[in-house]
Amino acid sequence: MLSLQFIREHADVVRKSLDDRRTPGPLDEILELDVRRRDLLSETERLRAEQNAAGKKIGAAKDPAERQRMIAEMKGVSERIDELAPALREAEERLNALVMEIPNIPDASTPLGAD
């Protein structure tokens, strides 16, 4: 099985391998889904970092009204993280399933067959 990183970094080699084998493969879908997954992951991590930084500020805030305002803001961030989680999980599951459909790359010394 090829790793997602290898597929991402060597898409041209994987595409040639699929063409040489005359095997259809979901390479384009994998690459698109990988970009989407990475975007979702990046957004989730950014929001979590924002949430962690705000947690420290909330703990240090002396004014109760200010604390409540910050907590309300972070509730929106928390809700956004909860919205992204299923989409991220779905993208990862679909991506893993598609990667399993890509065959290994044959050795360069392997002759191309008629079929």
MOPAC internal coordinates of N, CA, C and O (Angstrom, degrees):
PM7 1SCF
backbone

  N    0.0000 0     0.00 0     0.00 0    0    0    0
  C    1.4464 1     0.00 0     0.00 0    1    0    0
  C    1.5289 1   108.85 1     0.00 0    2    1    0
  O    1.2310 1   121.29 1   -42.73 1    3    2    1
  N    1.3071 1   115.14 1   137.27 1    3    2    1
  C    1.4639 1   120.99 1   178.32 1    5    3    2
  C    1.5256 1   109.28 1   -85.56 1    6    5    3
  O    1.2310 1   121.07 1   -35.56 1    7    6    5
  N    1.3091 1   115.56 1   144.44 1    7    6    5
  C    1.4619 1   119.20 1   177.46 1    9    7    6
  C    1.5263 1   109.21 1   -78.96 1   10    9    7
  O    1.2310 1   121.65 1   -24.69 1   11   10    9
  N    1.3053 1   114.45 1   155.31 1   11   10    9
  C    1.4577 1   119.85 1   177.82 1   13   11   10
  C    1.5213 1   110.43 1   -61.83 1   14   13   11
  O    1.2310 1   120.36 1   141.56 1   15   14   13
  N    1.3090 1   116.92 1   -38.44 1   15   14   13
  C    1.4635 1   120.91 1   178.74 1   17   15   14
  C    1.5274 1   110.53 1   -61.57 1   18   17   15
  O    1.2310 1   120.10 1   136.41 1   19   18   17
  N    1.3343 1   117.41 1   -43.59 1   19   18   17
  C    1.4628 1   120.58 1   178.88 1   21   19   18
  C    1.5246 1   109.97 1   -62.93 1   22   21   19
  O    1.2310 1   120.46 1   135.44 1   23   22   21
  N    1.3209 1   116.73 1   -44.56 1   23   22   21
  C    1.4663 1   120.78 1   179.90 1   25   23   22
  C    1.5257 1   110.05 1   -60.67 1   26   25   23
  O    1.2310 1   120.42 1   136.70 1   27   26   25
  N    1.3247 1   116.81 1   -43.30 1   27   26   25
  C    1.4647 1   121.59 1  -179.52 1   29   27   26
  C    1.5255 1   110.96 1   -64.33 1   30   29   27
  O    1.2310 1   120.58 1   134.75 1   31   30   29
  N    1.3242 1   116.49 1   -45.25 1   31   30   29
  C    1.4629 1   120.57 1  -174.46 1   33   31   30
  C    1.5242 1   113.39 1   -80.45 1   34   33   31
  O    1.2310 1   120.21 1   157.95 1   35   34   33
  N    1.3286 1   117.21 1   -22.05 1   35   34   33
  C    1.4664 1   120.93 1  -176.53 1   37   35   34
  C    1.5290 1   110.83 1  -129.60 1   38   37   35
  O    1.2310 1   120.89 1  -133.33 1   39   38   37
  N    1.3120 1   115.90 1    46.67 1   39   38   37
  C    1.4633 1   120.44 1  -177.43 1   41   39   38
  C    1.5251 1   111.55 1   -59.67 1   42   41   39
  O    1.2310 1   120.19 1   144.20 1   43   42   41
  N    1.3267 1   117.25 1   -35.80 1   43   42   41
  C    1.4627 1   120.02 1  -179.82 1   45   43   42
  C    1.5284 1   110.99 1   -65.71 1   46   45   43
  O    1.2310 1   119.76 1   140.90 1   47   46   45
  N    1.3180 1   118.07 1   -39.10 1   47   46   45
  C    1.4684 1   122.00 1   178.67 1   49   47   46
  C    1.5277 1   109.79 1   -66.73 1   50   49   47
  O    1.2310 1   120.63 1   137.53 1   51   50   49
  N    1.3231 1   116.40 1   -42.47 1   51   50   49
  C    1.4656 1   120.66 1   179.59 1   53   51   50
  C    1.5230 1   109.74 1   -65.45 1   54   53   51
  O    1.2310 1   120.27 1   137.31 1   55   54   53
  N    1.3295 1   117.10 1   -42.69 1   55   54   53
  C    1.4709 1   120.60 1   179.28 1   57   55   54
  C    1.5308 1   110.78 1   -61.59 1   58   57   55
  O    1.2310 1   120.25 1   137.11 1   59   58   57
  N    1.3446 1   117.13 1   -42.89 1   59   58   57
  C    1.4629 1   120.77 1   178.53 1   61   59   58
  C    1.5226 1   110.31 1   -63.56 1   62   61   59
  O    1.2310 1   120.30 1   139.18 1   63   62   61
  N    1.3175 1   117.03 1   -40.82 1   63   62   61
  C    1.4562 1   121.03 1   178.47 1   65   63   62
  C    1.5278 1   110.73 1   -61.22 1   66   65   63
  O    1.2310 1   120.51 1   136.37 1   67   66   65
  N    1.3255 1   116.64 1   -43.63 1   67   66   65
  C    1.4626 1   120.32 1   177.98 1   69   67   66
  C    1.5242 1   110.65 1   -63.31 1   70   69   67
  O    1.2310 1   120.51 1   137.99 1   71   70   69
  N    1.3313 1   116.63 1   -42.01 1   71   70   69
  C    1.4637 1   120.66 1   178.60 1   73   71   70
  C    1.5239 1   110.89 1   -64.39 1   74   73   71
  O    1.2310 1   120.51 1   135.77 1   75   74   73
  N    1.3386 1   116.62 1   -44.23 1   75   74   73
  C    1.4643 1   120.52 1   179.78 1   77   75   74
  C    1.5244 1   111.35 1   -61.73 1   78   77   75
  O    1.2310 1   120.36 1   143.62 1   79   78   77
  N    1.2995 1   116.91 1   -36.38 1   79   78   77
  C    1.4678 1   121.46 1   179.92 1   81   79   78
  C    1.5332 1   111.52 1   -81.54 1   82   81   79
  O    1.2310 1   121.28 1   170.22 1   83   82   81
  N    1.3219 1   115.16 1    -9.78 1   83   82   81
  C    1.4687 1   121.17 1  -174.08 1   85   83   82
  C    1.5370 1   109.81 1    55.26 1   86   85   83
  O    1.2310 1   122.48 1  -136.63 1   87   86   85
  N    1.3189 1   112.85 1    43.37 1   87   86   85
  C    1.4575 1   120.92 1  -178.17 1   89   87   86
  C    1.5211 1   108.85 1  -115.85 1   90   89   87
  O    1.2310 1   120.29 1   -55.85 1   91   90   89
  N    1.3190 1   117.05 1   124.15 1   91   90   89
  C    1.4612 1   117.27 1   174.45 1   93   91   90
  C    1.5268 1   108.84 1   -71.76 1   94   93   91
  O    1.2310 1   120.99 1   -37.27 1   95   94   93
  N    1.2771 1   115.71 1   142.73 1   95   94   93
  C    1.4632 1   119.95 1   178.88 1   97   95   94
  C    1.5103 1   109.30 1  -144.77 1   98   97   95
  O    1.2310 1   120.19 1   -28.68 1   99   98   97
  N    1.3065 1   117.25 1   151.32 1   99   98   97
  C    1.4677 1   121.25 1  -176.84 1  101   99   98
  C    1.5273 1   113.02 1   -82.66 1  102  101   99
  O    1.2310 1   120.05 1  -136.97 1  103  102  101
  N    1.3222 1   117.50 1    43.03 1  103  102  101
  C    1.4611 1   120.97 1  -174.47 1  105  103  102
  C    1.5258 1   112.37 1   -60.59 1  106  105  103
  O    1.2310 1   119.92 1   132.04 1  107  106  105
  N    1.3219 1   117.76 1   -47.96 1  107  106  105
  C    1.4664 1   120.23 1  -178.50 1  109  107  106
  C    1.5292 1   110.97 1   -62.59 1  110  109  107
  O    1.2310 1   120.83 1   139.06 1  111  110  109
  N    1.3188 1   116.02 1   -40.94 1  111  110  109
  C    1.4648 1   119.88 1   178.61 1  113  111  110
  C    1.5308 1   110.67 1   -65.01 1  114  113  111
  O    1.2310 1   120.52 1   141.04 1  115  114  113
  N    1.3270 1   116.62 1   -38.96 1  115  114  113
  C    1.4680 1   120.78 1   177.70 1  117  115  114
  C    1.5226 1   110.07 1   -61.35 1  118  117  115
  O    1.2310 1   120.52 1   132.86 1  119  118  117
  N    1.3206 1   116.61 1   -47.14 1  119  118  117
  C    1.4652 1   120.29 1  -177.80 1  121  119  118
  C    1.5294 1   111.54 1   -63.98 1  122  121  119
  O    1.2310 1   120.36 1   138.69 1  123  122  121
  N    1.3351 1   116.92 1   -41.31 1  123  122  121
  C    1.4643 1   120.73 1   178.47 1  125  123  122
  C    1.5272 1   111.05 1   -66.40 1  126  125  123
  O    1.2310 1   120.92 1   136.32 1  127  126  125
  N    1.3222 1   115.85 1   -43.68 1  127  126  125
  C    1.4611 1   120.76 1  -179.35 1  129  127  126
  C    1.5281 1   111.12 1   -67.31 1  130  129  127
  O    1.2310 1   120.60 1   146.30 1  131  130  129
  N    1.3256 1   116.46 1   -33.70 1  131  130  129
  C    1.4604 1   120.30 1   177.67 1  133  131  130
  C    1.5279 1   110.40 1   -64.63 1  134  133  131
  O    1.2310 1   120.42 1   138.40 1  135  134  133
  N    1.3226 1   116.80 1   -41.60 1  135  134  133
  C    1.4701 1   120.50 1   177.58 1  137  135  134
  C    1.5276 1   109.68 1   -62.56 1  138  137  135
  O    1.2310 1   120.75 1   134.99 1  139  138  137
  N    1.3144 1   116.17 1   -45.01 1  139  138  137
  C    1.4732 1   120.42 1   179.27 1  141  139  138
  C    1.5247 1   110.69 1   -61.99 1  142  141  139
  O    1.2310 1   119.95 1   134.55 1  143  142  141
  N    1.3115 1   117.70 1   -45.45 1  143  142  141
  C    1.4668 1   121.77 1  -179.81 1  145  143  142
  C    1.5245 1   110.62 1   -61.69 1  146  145  143
  O    1.2310 1   121.01 1   137.11 1  147  146  145
  N    1.3169 1   115.68 1   -42.89 1  147  146  145
  C    1.4681 1   119.49 1  -179.68 1  149  147  146
  C    1.5278 1   111.24 1   -66.24 1  150  149  147
  O    1.2310 1   120.27 1   142.88 1  151  150  149
  N    1.3322 1   117.09 1   -37.12 1  151  150  149
  C    1.4660 1   120.67 1   176.39 1  153  151  150
  C    1.5339 1   110.90 1   -64.71 1  154  153  151
  O    1.2310 1   120.89 1   134.83 1  155  154  153
  N    1.3379 1   115.91 1   -45.17 1  155  154  153
  C    1.4650 1   120.14 1   178.65 1  157  155  154
  C    1.5260 1   111.18 1   -62.34 1  158  157  155
  O    1.2310 1   120.77 1   137.33 1  159  158  157
  N    1.3168 1   116.14 1   -42.67 1  159  158  157
  C    1.4591 1   120.84 1   179.99 1  161  159  158
  C    1.5261 1   110.76 1   -64.29 1  162  161  159
  O    1.2310 1   120.72 1   137.06 1  163  162  161
  N    1.3052 1   116.24 1   -42.94 1  163  162  161
  C    1.4631 1   121.14 1   179.18 1  165  163  162
  C    1.5292 1   110.91 1   -62.27 1  166  165  163
  O    1.2310 1   120.69 1   134.82 1  167  166  165
  N    1.3182 1   116.29 1   -45.18 1  167  166  165
  C    1.4638 1   121.01 1   179.33 1  169  167  166
  C    1.5317 1   110.52 1   -63.38 1  170  169  167
  O    1.2310 1   120.26 1   136.79 1  171  170  169
  N    1.3241 1   117.11 1   -43.21 1  171  170  169
  C    1.4637 1   121.21 1   179.01 1  173  171  170
  C    1.5252 1   111.01 1   -62.17 1  174  173  171
  O    1.2310 1   120.54 1   134.74 1  175  174  173
  N    1.3116 1   116.57 1   -45.26 1  175  174  173
  C    1.4659 1   120.16 1   179.95 1  177  175  174
  C    1.5275 1   111.44 1   -65.75 1  178  177  175
  O    1.2310 1   120.28 1   142.33 1  179  178  177
  N    1.3205 1   117.07 1   -37.67 1  179  178  177
  C    1.4676 1   120.41 1   177.50 1  181  179  178
  C    1.5281 1   110.42 1   -63.23 1  182  181  179
  O    1.2310 1   120.89 1   136.15 1  183  182  181
  N    1.3302 1   115.91 1   -43.85 1  183  182  181
  C    1.4630 1   120.03 1   179.65 1  185  183  182
  C    1.5281 1   111.38 1   -65.75 1  186  185  183
  O    1.2310 1   120.27 1   140.86 1  187  186  185
  N    1.3180 1   117.08 1   -39.14 1  187  186  185
  C    1.4718 1   119.96 1   178.07 1  189  187  186
  C    1.5262 1   111.03 1   -65.13 1  190  189  187
  O    1.2310 1   120.51 1   140.36 1  191  190  189
  N    1.3210 1   116.64 1   -39.64 1  191  190  189
  C    1.4672 1   120.00 1   177.46 1  193  191  190
  C    1.5278 1   109.97 1   -63.65 1  194  193  191
  O    1.2310 1   120.94 1   138.94 1  195  194  193
  N    1.3289 1   115.82 1   -41.06 1  195  194  193
  C    1.4656 1   120.40 1   177.46 1  197  195  194
  C    1.5269 1   110.14 1   -62.70 1  198  197  195
  O    1.2310 1   121.01 1   138.38 1  199  198  197
  N    1.3186 1   115.67 1   -41.62 1  199  198  197
  C    1.4581 1   121.51 1   179.30 1  201  199  198
  C    1.5357 1   110.85 1   -63.43 1  202  201  199
  O    1.2310 1   120.36 1   136.73 1  203  202  201
  N    1.3155 1   116.91 1   -43.27 1  203  202  201
  C    1.4649 1   120.86 1   179.60 1  205  203  202
  C    1.5266 1   111.39 1   -65.06 1  206  205  203
  O    1.2310 1   120.55 1   136.61 1  207  206  205
  N    1.3237 1   116.54 1   -43.39 1  207  206  205
  C    1.4657 1   120.22 1   179.18 1  209  207  206
  C    1.5276 1   110.32 1   -63.85 1  210  209  207
  O    1.2310 1   120.72 1   139.64 1  211  210  209
  N    1.3153 1   116.24 1   -40.36 1  211  210  209
  C    1.4648 1   120.04 1   179.71 1  213  211  210
  C    1.5230 1   110.74 1   -67.38 1  214  213  211
  O    1.2310 1   120.25 1   145.40 1  215  214  213
  N    1.3211 1   117.14 1   -34.60 1  215  214  213
  C    1.4608 1   120.36 1   177.85 1  217  215  214
  C    1.5122 1   111.61 1   -59.33 1  218  217  215
  O    1.2310 1   120.82 1   140.11 1  219  218  217
  N    1.3081 1   116.03 1   -39.89 1  219  218  217
  C    1.4705 1   120.04 1   177.80 1  221  219  218
  C    1.5295 1   110.60 1   -67.35 1  222  221  219
  O    1.2310 1   120.62 1   139.23 1  223  222  221
  N    1.3299 1   116.41 1   -40.77 1  223  222  221
  C    1.4665 1   119.99 1   179.65 1  225  223  222
  C    1.5293 1   110.82 1   -66.58 1  226  225  223
  O    1.2310 1   121.03 1   141.36 1  227  226  225
  N    1.3320 1   115.63 1   -38.64 1  227  226  225
  C    1.4648 1   119.75 1   179.43 1  229  227  226
  C    1.5265 1   109.71 1   -63.35 1  230  229  227
  O    1.2310 1   120.88 1   137.58 1  231  230  229
  N    1.3209 1   115.92 1   -42.42 1  231  230  229
  C    1.4594 1   119.87 1   178.87 1  233  231  230
  C    1.5153 1   112.73 1   -64.17 1  234  233  231
  O    1.2310 1   120.41 1   149.08 1  235  234  233
  N    1.3156 1   116.81 1   -30.92 1  235  234  233
  C    1.4650 1   121.04 1  -178.08 1  237  235  234
  C    1.5292 1   112.57 1   -88.64 1  238  237  235
  O    1.2310 1   120.15 1   164.95 1  239  238  237
  N    1.3297 1   117.32 1   -15.05 1  239  238  237
  C    1.4689 1   120.52 1  -177.60 1  241  239  238
  C    1.5248 1   110.22 1   -68.05 1  242  241  239
  O    1.2310 1   120.84 1   -45.06 1  243  242  241
  N    1.3123 1   116.01 1   134.94 1  243  242  241
  C    1.4664 1   121.24 1  -178.39 1  245  243  242
  C    1.5307 1   111.58 1   -95.06 1  246  245  243
  O    1.2310 1   120.61 1   147.59 1  247  246  245
  N    1.3188 1   116.44 1   -32.41 1  247  246  245
  C    1.4622 1   121.23 1  -177.50 1  249  247  246
  C    1.5327 1   109.98 1   -80.50 1  250  249  247
  O    1.2310 1   119.55 1   -59.40 1  251  250  249
  N    1.3370 1   118.46 1   120.60 1  251  250  249
  C    1.4706 1   120.96 1  -179.48 1  253  251  250
  C    1.5335 1   113.20 1   -60.22 1  254  253  251
  O    1.2310 1   119.98 1   144.33 1  255  254  253
  N    1.3207 1   117.63 1   -35.67 1  255  254  253
  C    1.4679 1   120.43 1   179.22 1  257  255  254
  C    1.5262 1   110.26 1   -65.98 1  258  257  255
  O    1.2310 1   120.86 1   139.36 1  259  258  257
  N    1.3149 1   115.97 1   -40.64 1  259  258  257
  C    1.4685 1   120.71 1   177.84 1  261  259  258
  C    1.5282 1   110.12 1   -64.39 1  262  261  259
  O    1.2310 1   120.99 1   138.88 1  263  262  261
  N    1.3155 1   115.71 1   -41.12 1  263  262  261
  C    1.4737 1   120.05 1   177.94 1  265  263  262
  C    1.5239 1   111.03 1   -59.23 1  266  265  263
  O    1.2310 1   120.90 1   132.80 1  267  266  265
  N    1.3263 1   115.88 1   -47.20 1  267  266  265
  C    1.4636 1   120.28 1  -178.65 1  269  267  266
  C    1.5280 1   111.19 1   -63.06 1  270  269  267
  O    1.2310 1   120.46 1   141.68 1  271  270  269
  N    1.3303 1   116.73 1   -38.32 1  271  270  269
  C    1.4636 1   120.25 1   178.15 1  273  271  270
  C    1.5243 1   110.01 1   -63.51 1  274  273  271
  O    1.2310 1   120.68 1   135.59 1  275  274  273
  N    1.3312 1   116.31 1   -44.41 1  275  274  273
  C    1.4664 1   120.43 1  -179.61 1  277  275  274
  C    1.5286 1   111.28 1   -66.41 1  278  277  275
  O    1.2310 1   120.58 1   141.70 1  279  278  277
  N    1.3222 1   116.51 1   -38.30 1  279  278  277
  C    1.4667 1   120.47 1   178.11 1  281  279  278
  C    1.5253 1   109.89 1   -63.73 1  282  281  279
  O    1.2310 1   120.39 1   138.20 1  283  282  281
  N    1.3318 1   116.85 1   -41.80 1  283  282  281
  C    1.4663 1   120.79 1   178.82 1  285  283  282
  C    1.5294 1   110.87 1   -62.76 1  286  285  283
  O    1.2310 1   120.24 1   139.48 1  287  286  285
  N    1.3252 1   117.15 1   -40.52 1  287  286  285
  C    1.4703 1   120.71 1   177.48 1  289  287  286
  C    1.5250 1   110.60 1   -62.62 1  290  289  287
  O    1.2310 1   120.73 1   136.76 1  291  290  289
  N    1.3081 1   116.21 1   -43.24 1  291  290  289
  C    1.4619 1   120.05 1  -177.38 1  293  291  290
  C    1.5254 1   111.91 1   -71.19 1  294  293  291
  O    1.2310 1   120.58 1   157.51 1  295  294  293
  N    1.3258 1   116.50 1   -22.49 1  295  294  293
  C    1.4621 1   119.25 1   175.61 1  297  295  294
  C    1.5306 1   109.42 1   -63.57 1  298  297  295
  O    1.2310 1   120.75 1   140.66 1  299  298  297
  N    1.3303 1   116.18 1   -39.34 1  299  298  297
  C    1.4647 1   120.56 1   176.77 1  301  299  298
  C    1.5193 1   111.46 1   -64.34 1  302  301  299
  O    1.2310 1   120.54 1   140.66 1  303  302  301
  N    1.3275 1   116.57 1   -39.34 1  303  302  301
  C    1.4701 1   121.00 1   178.02 1  305  303  302
  C    1.5208 1   109.60 1   -65.26 1  306  305  303
  O    1.2310 1   120.88 1   137.11 1  307  306  305
  N    1.3246 1   115.92 1   -42.89 1  307  306  305
  C    1.4648 1   120.62 1   179.35 1  309  307  306
  C    1.5329 1   110.96 1   -62.40 1  310  309  307
  O    1.2310 1   120.67 1   139.17 1  311  310  309
  N    1.3230 1   116.33 1   -40.83 1  311  310  309
  C    1.4646 1   120.17 1   178.23 1  313  311  310
  C    1.5262 1   110.96 1   -64.27 1  314  313  311
  O    1.2310 1   120.39 1   140.94 1  315  314  313
  N    1.3157 1   116.86 1   -39.06 1  315  314  313
  C    1.4763 1   120.67 1   178.67 1  317  315  314
  C    1.5247 1   110.22 1   -64.88 1  318  317  315
  O    1.2310 1   120.06 1   139.66 1  319  318  317
  N    1.3306 1   117.49 1   -40.34 1  319  318  317
  C    1.4686 1   120.95 1   177.12 1  321  319  318
  C    1.5255 1   109.42 1   -61.56 1  322  321  319
  O    1.2310 1   120.73 1   137.55 1  323  322  321
  N    1.3336 1   116.22 1   -42.45 1  323  322  321
  C    1.4656 1   120.36 1   179.07 1  325  323  322
  C    1.5264 1   111.80 1   -64.92 1  326  325  323
  O    1.2310 1   120.15 1   148.77 1  327  326  325
  N    1.3248 1   117.32 1   -31.23 1  327  326  325
  C    1.4679 1   120.97 1   176.91 1  329  327  326
  C    1.5249 1   111.27 1   -71.12 1  330  329  327
  O    1.2310 1   120.62 1   142.32 1  331  330  329
  N    1.3234 1   116.43 1   -37.68 1  331  330  329
  C    1.4649 1   120.90 1  -177.32 1  333  331  330
  C    1.5262 1   112.71 1   -75.37 1  334  333  331
  O    1.2310 1   120.02 1   150.43 1  335  334  333
  N    1.3187 1   117.58 1   -29.57 1  335  334  333
  C    1.4665 1   121.38 1  -174.06 1  337  335  334
  C    1.5336 1   113.23 1   -56.52 1  338  337  335
  O    1.2310 1   118.57 1   131.21 1  339  338  337
  N    1.3367 1   120.33 1   -48.79 1  339  338  337
  C    1.4686 1   118.78 1   179.71 1  341  339  338
  C    1.5322 1   112.82 1   -64.70 1  342  341  339
  O    1.2310 1   120.27 1   142.27 1  343  342  341
  N    1.3223 1   117.09 1   -37.73 1  343  342  341
  C    1.4679 1   120.25 1   179.09 1  345  343  342
  C    1.5196 1   110.29 1   -65.34 1  346  345  343
  O    1.2310 1   120.53 1   139.85 1  347  346  345
  N    1.3160 1   116.59 1   -40.15 1  347  346  345
  C    1.4605 1   121.01 1   178.21 1  349  347  346
  C    1.5222 1   110.49 1   -65.66 1  350  349  347
  O    1.2310 1   120.32 1   134.11 1  351  350  349
  N    1.3180 1   116.99 1   -45.89 1  351  350  349
  C    1.4691 1   121.35 1   179.53 1  353  351  350
  C    1.5344 1   110.65 1   -61.31 1  354  353  351
  O    1.2310 1   120.65 1   136.53 1  355  354  353
  N    1.3301 1   116.37 1   -43.47 1  355  354  353
  C    1.4642 1   121.07 1   179.38 1  357  355  354
  C    1.5299 1   110.88 1   -63.39 1  358  357  355
  O    1.2310 1   120.51 1   136.63 1  359  358  357
  N    1.3270 1   116.63 1   -43.37 1  359  358  357
  C    1.4671 1   120.64 1   179.25 1  361  359  358
  C    1.5238 1   110.60 1   -63.09 1  362  361  359
  O    1.2310 1   120.15 1   138.04 1  363  362  361
  N    1.3296 1   117.31 1   -41.96 1  363  362  361
  C    1.4638 1   120.60 1   179.64 1  365  363  362
  C    1.5250 1   111.50 1   -65.29 1  366  365  363
  O    1.2310 1   120.38 1   137.07 1  367  366  365
  N    1.3312 1   116.88 1   -42.93 1  367  366  365
  C    1.4624 1   120.43 1   179.96 1  369  367  366
  C    1.5259 1   110.98 1   -64.33 1  370  369  367
  O    1.2310 1   120.50 1   134.73 1  371  370  369
  N    1.3169 1   116.64 1   -45.27 1  371  370  369
  C    1.4701 1   120.96 1   179.79 1  373  371  370
  C    1.5221 1   110.26 1   -64.39 1  374  373  371
  O    1.2310 1   120.55 1   138.28 1  375  374  373
  N    1.3122 1   116.55 1   -41.72 1  375  374  373
  C    1.4592 1   121.64 1   179.83 1  377  375  374
  C    1.5215 1   110.71 1   -62.75 1  378  377  375
  O    1.2310 1   120.20 1   135.07 1  379  378  377
  N    1.3180 1   117.23 1   -44.93 1  379  378  377
  C    1.4664 1   120.50 1   178.65 1  381  379  378
  C    1.5242 1   111.20 1   -61.45 1  382  381  379
  O    1.2310 1   120.35 1   140.04 1  383  382  381
  N    1.3264 1   116.93 1   -39.96 1  383  382  381
  C    1.4637 1   120.38 1   178.82 1  385  383  382
  C    1.5291 1   110.87 1   -65.52 1  386  385  383
  O    1.2310 1   120.06 1   138.59 1  387  386  385
  N    1.3245 1   117.49 1   -41.41 1  387  386  385
  C    1.4620 1   120.81 1  -179.29 1  389  387  386
  C    1.5228 1   111.89 1   -68.83 1  390  389  387
  O    1.2310 1   120.24 1   141.54 1  391  390  389
  N    1.3223 1   117.15 1   -38.46 1  391  390  389
  C    1.4684 1   120.50 1   179.31 1  393  391  390
  C    1.5249 1   109.89 1   -61.42 1  394  393  391
  O    1.2310 1   120.49 1   146.11 1  395  394  393
  N    1.3221 1   116.66 1   -33.89 1  395  394  393
  C    1.4680 1   120.64 1   179.13 1  397  395  394
  C    1.5361 1   111.79 1   -65.18 1  398  397  395
  O    1.2310 1   120.08 1   158.83 1  399  398  397
  N    1.3173 1   117.46 1   -21.17 1  399  398  397
  C    1.4649 1   121.39 1  -179.36 1  401  399  398
  C    1.5258 1   113.11 1   -82.22 1  402  401  399
  O    1.2310 1   119.98 1   167.54 1  403  402  401
  N    1.3217 1   117.64 1   -12.46 1  403  402  401
  C    1.4669 1   121.05 1  -179.32 1  405  403  402
  C    1.5229 1   108.58 1   -84.96 1  406  405  403
  O    1.2310 1   120.22 1   -58.66 1  407  406  405
  N    1.3311 1   117.18 1   121.34 1  407  406  405
  C    1.4692 1   118.95 1   179.48 1  409  407  406
  C    1.5279 1   111.28 1   -74.46 1  410  409  407
  O    1.2310 1   121.40 1   -19.58 1  411  410  409
  N    1.3205 1   114.92 1   160.42 1  411  410  409
  C    1.4632 1   119.79 1   175.85 1  413  411  410
  C    1.5205 1   109.76 1   -62.31 1  414  413  411
  O    1.2310 1   121.13 1   -21.46 1  415  414  413
  N    1.3143 1   115.45 1   158.54 1  415  414  413
  C    1.4591 1   121.17 1   178.72 1  417  415  414
  C    1.5263 1   107.98 1   -83.21 1  418  417  415
  O    1.2310 1   120.08 1   -52.71 1  419  418  417
  N    1.3334 1   117.46 1   127.29 1  419  418  417
  C    1.4669 1   118.87 1   179.96 1  421  419  418
  C    1.5291 1   111.19 1   -68.83 1  422  421  419
  O    1.2310 1   121.04 1   -26.99 1  423  422  421
  N    1.3042 1   115.61 1   153.01 1  423  422  421
  C    1.4590 1   121.02 1   177.29 1  425  423  422
  C    1.5259 1   109.05 1   -59.39 1  426  425  423
  O    1.2310 1   120.66 1   -33.18 1  427  426  425
  N    1.3223 1   116.34 1   146.82 1  427  426  425
  C    1.4643 1   121.44 1  -178.43 1  429  427  426
  C    1.5221 1   111.93 1   -60.88 1  430  429  427
  O    1.2310 1   120.00 1   153.85 1  431  430  429
  N    1.3313 1   117.60 1   -26.15 1  431  430  429
  C    1.4656 1   120.51 1  -179.01 1  433  431  430
  C    1.5287 1   112.51 1   -82.22 1  434  433  431
  O    1.2310 1   119.92 1   172.70 1  435  434  433
  N    1.3137 1   117.75 1    -7.30 1  435  434  433
  C    1.4576 1   121.16 1   179.59 1  437  435  434
  C    1.5247 1   109.28 1   -73.88 1  438  437  435
  O    1.2310 1   120.30 1   -55.89 1  439  438  437
  N    1.3409 1   117.02 1   124.11 1  439  438  437
  C    1.4683 1   118.96 1   179.74 1  441  439  438
  C    1.5260 1   110.87 1   -71.40 1  442  441  439
  O    1.2310 1   121.38 1   -30.90 1  443  442  441
  N    1.3314 1   114.96 1   149.10 1  443  442  441
  C    1.4522 1   119.99 1   176.18 1  445  443  442
  C    1.5162 1   108.29 1   -74.90 1  446  445  443
  O    1.2310 1   120.72 1   -47.35 1  447  446  445
  N    1.3098 1   116.22 1   132.65 1  447  446  445
  C    1.4567 1   120.44 1  -178.58 1  449  447  446
  C    1.5109 1   111.86 1   -89.03 1  450  449  447
  O    1.2310 1   121.07 1    -8.38 1  451  450  449
  N    1.3078 1   115.56 1   171.62 1  451  450  449
  C    1.4569 1   121.27 1   179.35 1  453  451  450
  C    1.5215 1   111.02 1   -75.22 1  454  453  451
  O    1.2310 1   120.27 1   156.29 1  455  454  453
  N    1.3192 1   117.09 1   -23.71 1  455  454  453
  C    1.4622 1   118.55 1  -179.88 1  457  455  454
  C    1.4738 1   112.99 1  -132.47 1  458  457  455
  O    1.2310 1   120.10 1   180.00 1  459  458  457

